[in-house]
Amino acid sequence: MKLLFNWLKEFVDVTASPQDVRSRLSLAGIAIESVEDSAAGPVLDADLTTNRGDCMSHYGIAREISALFRLPLKKISPVILSEAKDLAWNRFFAALRMTISRSPR
C-alpha cells in the first residue's frame, strides 16, 4: 500500500524523517518496504497483512505513528454531502433494524 508521507502529517504532527518513521513502523510490525521520492513528496510502501485492517488507510497508519512517537492524533469528522444525505441515513437506519436469530442447522 502506497502512503504519502505529507498526507500522514495532516493527521499527526510528526517531525521525524520518513526514514525514521519507516524504522519505527517496521519495528512495530508494519513492514515498510521502501521510501520513494515523488512529485507529491516521500511515499512509503507498506506491506500490510489482513489482520491489520485498522491500518489500511492513511488515518490508520497515522494512528500508529501517533502511538509510536507519543504525539496527539488529529480528529477527523465524517462529512455527508447534501445530495447523499438521505441515502446515507436510509442505509444507517436499515442496519439498525436488523435482528439477530439462531443460525439454521
C-alpha positions, 0 to 999 in steps of 0.5 A: 500500500502506497502512503504519502508521507505529507498526507500522514502529517495532516493527521499527526504532527510528526517531525521525524524523517520518513526514514525514521518513521519507516524504522519505527513502523517496521519495528512495530510490525508494519513492514515498510518496504521502501521510501520513494521520492515523488512529485507529491513528496516521500511515499512509503510502501507498506506491506500490510497483512489482513489482520491489520485492517485498522491500518489500511488507510492513511488515518490508520497508519497515522494512528500508529505513528501517533502511538509510536512517537507519543504525539496527539492524533488529529480528529477527523469528522465524517462529512455527508454531502447534501445530495447523499444525505438521505441515502446515507441515513436510509442505509444507517437506519436499515442496519439498525433494524436488523435482528439477530436469530439462531443460525439454521442447522 
